[in-house]
């Protein structure tokens, strides 16, 4: 079952999505959750009230040091290697990590 998403999380996610549109990022869906893609590659996604990002090692380690941030496990029992999940409480950094993810995935 998918975690419930709050209005605030949707608003913050929409802001991140809008901020990346000029770079060619489009909205899509992955595992039935909203996600942001560049070409066919997924850059970031929404998971309940959190956002997930695909990051290179250094930004990923930096993100994991933030309160509440963890390796992203979409419910299959093992975390996805390059992905982190950043909770709504840390949404102020979502745009930064979205930019890092875009550079990593789309670069």
Secondary structure, 3 states (H helix, E strand, C coil): CCCCCCHHHHHHHHHHHHHHHCCCCEEEEECCEEEEEECCEEEEEEECCEEEEECCHHHHHHHHCCCCCEECCCCCCCCCCCEEEECHHHHHHHHHHHHHHHHHHHC
